[in-house]
C-alpha cells in the first residue's frame, strides 16, 4: 500500500529553506495565526498538578514516586499545561532527542520549555506531526541562535507552516499514525529477538566465566554471595589486590571520548548514535588506557562498567582502575565477569544511596569485592570459548540492529514526505481500517530531563 503513493499533480515554492516545494493548493500561514504562547506559572499550587515530561514518545506523566530522573528545586516555577497544548524545547535543539510534543494530559512542566495553545485553525495533530518531522531531521537550523542553538519563541511564531485543507490534514495524520503503527510493530519484533539473543549470550558467558571449561574439576566454596562453588585451583582475591585507582586528567580534552554502557561496555562515543548533551569542554576529563577498568559510579549496579580496549577520556565522575599485575589478568575475562548476574547482584549489595536508581559504587566498596581469577592461560581459553560460542549471536544481533535502524530511517523519511506534501495519501487514508491506538512502547520513559536513562552512560 505504501509503495502506491504518488506525488501531487502541481507544486509551488514555499519560500522556506527547510521545506522547498509544497502542493500548489496548500496555504502557508505564519505560526502566530496558528498558535499563541501560554505561560501560566503554577506557583504555590504545584502540588495540585501532575508533573509532565517531553519524551521520545511524546508528552507523558512522570511517576515521581520512583525517584528516577532530575527534578527542579523549585516546582513553583513550572508552567501549567492543558490537554491539547503544544510543548516545545527550543534550546540545544541539535542534541535534544525530542523538541515537540502534543500533550494529552493536564499537568505542569518545567519553565525551560515553551508552551503554546492552539488557536483552532486546522489540526493541532497535523501541526505537531509537521514539526516532529522537522525535528527528526533537524531541518530548522536556519532559526538557531546563540551558543546553545536556541530558537526564539517570537522567531518561531513568525515562521510559516503549510496548511492543507482540513480534510487533507486529517488524512495525513491518519495515514502517518497507521504507518507508524506498522513500522513500530516490526521494530518491536526485532527488539524481542535481540533481547532473547542477549539473554542466551549472557547465560553462555556466565557459565564460562564463573564455572570454567572443565566441569569435572574439584570445587571449593567461592565465598561470594550469589555465586556458589568455583574450581579449586582458581584464586579468589579482593579487588584491592588486583587493581589500584588512577586519576589522571586530560590537559586539553583532545583525546578520544569514550562512553561507558551497561550494554556495550567501554566504546568510543564516535561509534555510537548518542543524542545526549555534550560537554562544552573535555579538559579535566579522566584519562583511560587499554586494560583499565572503568566504572560508572552511579550506574555500576546496572552493569555500566567495562575494561577498555582504547586509550581516551571518560567522565570525571567515573572511577578508573588499573591492574597491579597486568600480566596476570585478561581484560576481556574481567569485563565479562563483572557484568555477569552474580556480580551485578554483589555490586548492588555494595552500592549505597538513598534511592534505588541512584546507588553508587564507591572505590572503597569496589576494593572489597572478591574476584575469582583462573590462571591467566585459562582466562584466555575462557575468552576464546565465549567468542566462538557467541559469534553467530553477535552477527545476528548486528543484522537486527541494522534492520531497526533502516526501519527508523524509512519511517522518518516517509512521515517527512507525507507532511510536506511530497506524497499524496488522501485516497489511501480513506481506505484504512479503523484500529485501536497501539500500546505505548516500553521506552516511553526515556526522558529528556534524564538523557542517560536510555543506556546509562554519562559523558
N, C-alpha and C positions, 0 to 999 in steps of 0.2 A: 504493500500500500504506500509506504513512504517513497519507494522508487518511482511512483507515478506522479509525484509532484512536479509542477512546471512553473516557470516564471509568469508574471503578469504580462499583459499584452503591451502596455505602454508605461514608460518611466519618465521622471523628471529629476533634475538636480535638486538636492536638498539644501545645498549650501553649507552643510556641516561636514568637517573633515573626517569625522569618525563614522559617518553614515553613508555618504555617496548618494547614489540614486535611490528614489523611492517610487512606488506606483504613482502614476500621474493623477489619480483621483484622491490620494491621501492629502490631508491638511498637515501643515506644520505650525504648531501653536506654542508660544512661549510658556514655559512652566509656571510663570506667575498667573496664567489663566487656568491652570490645572490644579495647582497645589498652593497652600499657604502655610508658612511656618507657624508652628504652635509650640509655645514654651510655657508650660504651667508647672511651676515647682511644687512638689508635694509638701515641703516644709515639715512641720511637726506631725503631719498626718501620714508620714511614710509607713507607719505600722499598719495602716489600713489597706495598703497596696501590695500586690504580688510583684516580686522582682522579675523582670523580663531580661532576656539576653538575645542578641542577634547572633545567630549561628549559621553554619554552612547550610543547614536545612531550614532556615527561616527564623522567625521570632518564637521563642519558647519561654515557658515559665521555669525559672530556676528553682531547684529544690535546695534551699539554703540549709536545711537540716543536715545534709551530708557534710557540710563544711568544705566542700570542694570548690575551688575557684577563688578568684580575687574579689573583694568587696570594698566599696567606698567606705571611708571612715566617717563620712557624713551623708547618710541616706537622705537627709532633708534637701540636698541639692539635686536629687533625682527629679526627672520630668514625668509628668502624667502621660500615659499612653492609653488611647481608646481603641476599641475594636475597629479595624479599618484604617488606622493611622499608618503612615509610611515612615519607616525609620532608616536613616542614612548614617553611615560612618564616613565622614568627609576628611579624615586625616590618615596619613600613612596608607594612602589608597593602594599603591602597588603591592604592599606586603600584606594587606588585610584580606583574610580568606573570604569574607562576605561583607559588602558595603551597603546592601539594601535589603529590606525585608518589609513585608506587609503583615501587620500584627493582627492575628485572630483573637487576641486576648485584651482584657482590661488590666492595667497594671502601671508599673513605673520602670524607667530605665535611666542609667547614669547620664549626667549632664553633658558627657563628652559627645553624645550622639545628637543628631538633628532630627526633630520630629516634624512631619508635615501632615496636615489634614487635607483630604481630597475635596475639591470644590464641586464635584458632581458631573463634570463634562467627560464623557467617555467612560472607560472601565479602569478602575484602580488596579485590578488584576493585570490588565494589559500594561499599564504604566510600570508596575513593579517588575513584570516579566521583561519589558524592554530594557530597563536599567540593570536588571540582573544579567541580561545578555551582554550589555556593555561592560559590566563589571567583570564577568567571566573572562572576557578578552582584553580587559584593561585598556579600553579604547578612548577613555575620557582624559588622557594625559594632557591634551591642549588646555584643559581647565585647571591643571595643578598650579599651585604657587607655594613658595617658601621651601625651606629645607625638608619639611615633613610632608611634602606633596599633598597639600590641603586644597580642597575645593571650597571656596567661599560660598555660603548659602545663597547670597544675592546673585552671585555669578551663575549658580545653578538655576535659579529661578528665571534668569534671562535666556537660558538655553531653550531652543525649540525641540519639541518632541513630536514625532509623526503621529497622526491621528487618523486611522482608518475609520470607516463607518462603524457605528456601534455594533451592528450585527457581525461585522467582519472582525472587530476586536474580540467579541465573544467566541467566534470560530477559531481564531488564532490561539486564544487561551485554552480552549477545549482540546485542540489538537496537540499543543505543547504539553499539556498535562497527560494526555493519553500516551504520547511518545516517551515522555519521561518515565511514566509508569512501566512501560515495556522494557526500556533500557535499564531501569533500576532493578527490575526483576532479574535480568540477565547478569548484572553486576553482582547482585546478592548471591546468585547461584555459584558464581566463580569464587566469591569470598568464602562460601561454605566449604568448597573443595579445598581452598587454601588452608582454612582452619584445620580440617581433617588431616591434611598432609603435614602441617606443622606439628600437630599432636603426635602423629606417627614418628616424625623425626625426633621429637623430644623423648619419646619412650626409648628409641634406639640409643640416643645419646646418653640418657640417664643410666640405662643398663650398662653401657660400656664404661663410662667414667666412674661409676660407683661400684660396679660389680666385676670389672675387668673382662678379660677374654678367655680365661681358663676356669670354667665352672667347678672343676674338681679339686681346686686348691684348698688347703686348710684355712679356716676362717677365724677371726677374732672380733670381739666387740669393738666397734669404732669409737664408742663414747660420744657419738654425735646424735643429738635428737633428730628424729625422722629418718635416720639412715639405716641403723642396724649393723650387721656384721660386714667386715671387709676382709680382703685377703691378708693372711697372717704376715706376709713379707712386705706389705705396704706400710709406709711410715704415716703417722698421724702427728702433725706438728701445728702449733698455733701460728697464725699468720705473721705474728711479730718476729718469728724466727726465719721467715721466708721473704718478707717484704719490709721496706722502710719507706716512710712518706718523704716525697720530694716536693719542693715548692720553688720551682724555677720560673721566672716570668719573662715574657716577651718584651723586648725593648722598643720595637717599632710596630708590632702586630702584623708583620708581613708573612708570617708562616702559614702553612696550610691549616685552615679552620676545620676542626674535627667535631663530629656530632656523636653523642652517646645515646643509644636507644635500647630499650628492652627487647626490641625485635631484631635489630641488626648489629648490636654491639657498637664498637668504635669504627666509624666510617667517615671519609671526607664529606663535608657538607655539600661540596660541589657535585657529588654523585647522587644527591637526594633532592626530591621535589618538596622543599620546605617553604611554607608561606609565613613562618613566624617572623616577628620583628627582628631586624638586625641591629647589632650594636653600632654606635657611631664610630667607635674606635676599638681595636683589639689590643691596644697597648696595655700591658699588665696582665693579659691572659696567661694561664699556666702552660708551660712547655711540656710536651709529652714526647717520649722516644719509643721506637719499636720495642715491644716487650713489656712496656709499662702497663700496669693495671689501672684503669680509670674508672672511678665510681662517682655516679651522680648521687651525691649525699642525700638529696631529698627523695629520690625515686629508686634507690637501691632495692627497696622492698618489692618493687615490681620487676627487678632484673635489669635496671638501666645501668649497666656496667659492662666492662669487657677489657680484654687485653688488646692493646693497639698494635697493628702491624705497620703503622705510619708514624712519621715524625710530624709534629704540628702543634697546634694550640687548642686548649679547651677552656671552658668557662672557669673563672676564678673561684666559683662556688663548688667546683668538683674537687675530689681528692685524687691525687696521683701517687701510686705506689710502685716502687722499683724493686725488682728481685735482688736479694742479697747475694745469691749464688745463681746467676742466670744459666749456668751450665747444667744445673740440676732440675730446671723447670722448662717444660714445653708450654709456651704461652697459650696455644690453642686448647690444650687439655684443661688448664686453669679456667679459661674462658667458658668452656662447656660445663665444667664442674660448678662454678659459682652461679650459673644460670639454670642449674638443674633444680627440680622441685624441692628435694630435701634441703638444699642450701638456701633457696629462697625462703622456705619456712624458717630456717635458722636465722637468716638475716632479719626477717620480720620480728622475731623474738628479741633481737639485739638492737633494734631501732627504737628510738624514743621520740615522743612528740605528744601534743595534746589532742591531735586529730588523726584519724586513721589514714587520711590522704596526705598528711604532712609528716610522716615518720622520717627521721633522719638517722643514717648510719654514720656515727662519728668515728674518727680514727681509733680511739681507744677501744671501742667495741669491735671494730673490724680486726684489730690486732689480737683480740681474744678468740677469734673464730678459728676452730680446728680445721685444718685442711688435710685431706687424705692425699698422699703423694706416692704413687708407684715409682719404681726405679725409672730413670729418665728414658731408658730404651723402651720400657713398657708403655710409658706415656705416649711416645711416638707411635707405637703399634696401635694403641687405642685410637689416636687421632686418625691414623690411616684407615682403620676399620670403620670409623664413623664416616669418613669421607666416602668410602666405597659404598656403604650401605645407604647413604642418604643422597648420593649424587643425582640419581634419577628423580628423587623427590624435589631437589632444588631446581632441576631443569623444568619440571612440571610447574612448580610454583612460579618460576620466572615467566613461563609462557602464559600462565593465567593472569599474572600481574600485568603483563604487556597487553593481554586482551582487555583487561579492565581499563587500562589507560587509553586504549583505542576507542572503547565504547564511550568513555567520558569525553574524549576529544570530539567524537562524532556527535554526541548529544549537544555539546557546547556549540558546535558549528550549525547543527540543524536548528536549534532554537534561535540562534542569531539570524539565520537566513529567513526564518519564518516571521519574526517580529520586525525585521527591517524590510519585509516585502520582496525579498529575493525569490521566495517560493510562495505560490498561491495555494492555500489549504482550504478554501471555502467549500468546495464540493466534497472533499474527503471528510472534513469535520462534520458535515451534515449527516454523513452516513455512519458515524461512530456510534457504538452501542453505549447505553448508559451503564456506568460502572461505579461501584463504591470507591472512594478515595483509598489509595494504598496506605499501608501501615507506615508510620514514621520509622525510618531506618535507625538502627541502633547507634549510629554515630552522631545523632542529633545533639548530643551533649558536648560536642566539640566547640567550646565557647571561644569567641574572640577575646574575651577577658582573660582566658587562660589558654593561650595558644599551644603550650607544651602538652596539653592533655591528650592530643591525638597520638603522640608517640613518645611521650615522656622524655623530652630532651630539651635542654635549655642551653643556648649558645650565646 
